[in-house]
Amino acid sequence: MVPEPVGLGFATTVEALRQREWQLGAGEPTLVTDQFSAEDFHLIVDDRADVHISSKDGRFYLGWFPNGRPGTDGEGWAIAVTGTAKVPGYHLSFNTETPADIVAAAVARVLQTSGRI
């Protein structure tokens, strides 16, 4: 007797195949920038209206480029954390149309990983 094969192929339902609605559009950048205090960070708005935020120790940087970062293909947000002599740093970037909610969540997580020494 040969057992009946179980679950061959890809099974789904019509409901699962329905289109979803996704958050799109740049959103409100203050969701990102309001996470920073003047006590711990420097804020600069340049002549292009780009916003630059850096930690007072100089190891964290956030740039918001509403019209795209010069020299890039539509980079709207840049996050960088400088490494140490033993551990390399990292860089994240998002385009100008990435929802600010998404960038805010990434920034919140980066800030949660920091601490005073």
C-alpha positions as CSV (number, residue, x, y, z in Angstrom):
1,M,0.0,0.0,0.0
2,V,1.4,3.4,-1.0
3,P,0.7,6.3,1.4
4,E,-1.3,9.3,0.0
5,P,1.1,12.3,-0.6
6,V,0.4,15.1,1.9
7,G,0.5,18.7,0.8
8,L,2.0,18.5,-2.6
9,G,2.4,21.8,-4.4
10,F,1.6,25.3,-3.2
11,A,-1.8,25.6,-1.6
12,T,-3.5,28.9,-0.8
13,T,-6.9,30.5,-0.6
14,V,-8.5,33.2,-2.7
15,E,-8.5,35.4,0.3
16,A,-4.8,35.1,0.7
17,L,-4.3,36.1,-2.9
18,R,-6.2,39.4,-2.6
19,Q,-4.1,42.5,-3.0
20,R,-2.9,44.3,0.1
21,E,-2.6,47.9,0.8
22,W,0.9,49.1,1.6
23,Q,2.0,52.3,3.2
24,L,3.6,54.5,0.5
25,G,4.9,58.1,0.4
26,A,7.5,59.9,2.4
27,G,5.2,60.8,5.3
28,E,6.1,63.2,8.1
29,P,9.9,63.5,8.7
30,T,9.4,64.9,12.2
31,L,8.6,61.3,13.2
32,V,12.3,60.7,12.7
33,T,13.8,64.0,13.8
34,D,11.8,64.4,17.0
35,Q,13.6,61.4,18.5
36,F,16.7,63.6,19.1
37,S,17.3,65.9,22.0
38,A,19.5,69.1,22.0
39,E,21.2,67.7,25.1
40,D,22.8,64.7,23.1
41,F,22.7,65.8,19.5
42,H,23.6,68.6,17.1
43,L,21.2,69.7,14.5
44,I,22.1,71.6,11.3
45,V,19.8,72.7,8.5
46,D,22.0,73.6,5.5
47,D,21.3,76.0,2.5
48,R,19.6,73.2,0.6
49,A,17.2,72.6,3.5
50,D,18.9,69.2,4.1
51,V,18.9,68.3,7.8
52,H,22.0,66.9,9.5
53,I,21.9,65.4,13.0
54,S,25.0,64.1,14.8
55,S,25.7,62.8,18.2
56,K,27.9,65.1,20.4
57,D,30.5,62.4,20.4
58,G,30.5,62.4,16.6
59,R,29.9,58.7,16.2
60,F,26.3,58.8,15.0
61,Y,25.0,60.7,11.9
62,L,21.5,61.1,10.4
63,G,21.0,63.0,7.2
64,W,17.6,63.9,5.7
65,F,17.7,65.0,2.1
66,P,14.1,65.8,1.0
67,N,15.1,66.4,-2.6
68,G,17.7,63.5,-2.7
69,R,21.2,63.5,-1.5
70,P,23.6,65.1,-4.0
71,G,25.6,62.5,-5.9
72,T,23.2,59.6,-5.2
73,D,20.3,58.1,-7.0
74,G,17.4,59.4,-4.8
75,E,18.9,58.7,-1.3
76,G,16.6,60.5,1.1
77,W,17.9,59.3,4.5
78,A,21.3,58.3,5.6
79,I,22.2,56.8,9.0
80,A,25.8,56.0,9.9
81,V,27.4,54.8,13.1
82,T,31.2,55.0,13.3
83,G,32.9,51.9,14.4
84,T,35.8,51.4,16.8
85,A,39.3,50.1,16.4
86,K,38.0,46.6,17.0
87,V,34.5,46.7,15.5
88,P,33.5,48.2,12.1
89,G,30.6,50.7,12.0
90,Y,27.7,50.6,9.6
91,H,25.6,52.7,7.2
92,L,21.9,52.5,6.4
93,S,20.1,54.5,3.7
94,F,16.6,54.9,2.4
95,N,15.3,56.6,-0.7
96,T,13.2,59.8,-0.6
97,E,9.9,57.9,-0.8
98,T,10.5,55.6,2.1
99,P,7.8,56.2,4.7
100,A,9.1,58.2,7.6
101,D,7.5,55.6,9.9
102,I,9.9,53.0,8.6
103,V,12.9,55.3,9.0
104,A,11.7,56.3,12.5
105,A,11.6,52.6,13.5
106,A,15.1,52.0,12.3
107,V,16.4,55.1,14.1
108,A,14.6,54.2,17.3
109,R,16.3,50.8,17.2
110,V,19.8,52.3,16.5
111,L,19.3,54.7,19.4
112,Q,18.2,51.9,21.7
113,T,21.5,50.2,21.1
114,S,23.5,53.2,22.3
115,G,24.5,53.9,25.8
116,R,26.7,56.2,27.8
117,I,30.1,54.8,28.9
